[in-house]
Structure formats: C-alpha cells, structure tokens
Amino acid sequence: MLAVSRAIVEPRELLLIDEPSKGLAPVMINNMIDAFAELKASGVTILLVEQNINFAQRLGDTVAVMDNGRVVHSGSMAAFSADAQLQQSLLGLAL
C-alpha cells in the first residue's frame, strides 16, 4: 500500500512492484488491485511480479511466466487466461 500511496502522491510513469499481495488479507488485496487499476487507467505503466495469478489477471495486459529464472512463456494475459491447458502445463492448475 505504501508503493501505491507514493505513486499517487508523486506521479510516476513507471511503477515496479514485487509481490504486493504477499501476506495481505483478501480484502486488502482487492483494495490494492483497485488502486493499481486506477493508476493504470491514468496512464501509469506497471511492471508487476506476482505469484497470485488472480491478482495478475485482474491487472495484466501481458504475461511472462518464469521457471528457474527463465521465461518459459510470454504473451497476452487474455490468451493465457483463456487457455486452461497452457495454465495447467505451466502453473499446475487451471483457472
């Protein structure tokens, strides 16, 4: 939440965020997603590193999946979200 607050107070063109949902209650995560969505809508570019795929899906336009430090998939978030077989093979789950 501090990163979001700082981006609102001091407008930035790019926001780099690493695991913002880690350890937060679901209600806080939803509030944070809403805040990031507002920043995105205002033209801020957000580079998000996140293990919570639902969080990433709600904000992401593009996705890169990494395994052992290598990018094993990249593409549009919409296509990734629609492909249950790809999700299963890369993440071990279907969303």
N, C-alpha and C positions, 0 to 999 in steps of 0.2 A: 504494500500500500504506500510505502514511502516513495518508491520509484514513480508510482502514478502521481502522487502529490507533487513531487518535484517537477515532473513533466508538465503538469498543469500550471504551476507557479512560474516556471521558467520554460516557456515553449521551446520545443526541440523538433528538429526534422526527423531524427532517428532515435529510437529507444531500443536498447539492447537489454533483454530481460532473461534471466536464467532461473528456471524453476520457481516462478512466483507463487504457485499454489501449494508448494511443499509445506505440510504441517498445518494448513488452514482448514477451518470448518467449511462445509459446503456452502453455507450462506455467505461467508466471506469470499469464497471463490466466485460465486455468482456476481457479487458486487464488484469484484475486481475485473471480471470479464466485461461487465457493463462499462466500467471506467475505461478499460483499454479500447473497447469498441467505439466509445465517444472520441478518444484520441485518434483512432484510426480514421474515423469519419471526418475529422478535422484536417486530415492530410498527413498525419504523423506516420512514418514507416516504422513498423515494429518487427524486430528480429527476436523471436521467442524460442527459447529452448525449454521444452516441457515434456514430461513423461505422461501427464494426464491427457490422453488423446481427446477426450471430450472437450477439455479446455481449448486445446489447439484447434479442433474442428470448428469451434464457435468463432474463432478469430482469424484463422488462416486462409490465405488465398492459395498459397503453395506450401508443399510439404517436402521435407528431406528426412528420410529415416536413416539413422546411423546404427551400425553394429561394429563393435570393436574399433571405433574411431574411423570407420569408413562409411561413406554414403552408399547405401545399398539400394536406395530408391529415391527418386525426386520427381515431382510433377504437381499437378493441380490438386488441391485439397478436395475439391468436389469429386474428381475422378477417383481419388484414393478412398474417399468415404463411401462411394457407390460400389466399390469392388471388394466384396466380402472375402473372396478367395485370396486376393492380394493382402488384405489385412491379416488373414489367418496365417499366411506364409511368413509375413514379416514380423507380426506382433504376437502371433499365437492366439489371436482372438478375433472374433467378428463383431463389429459394432452394429 
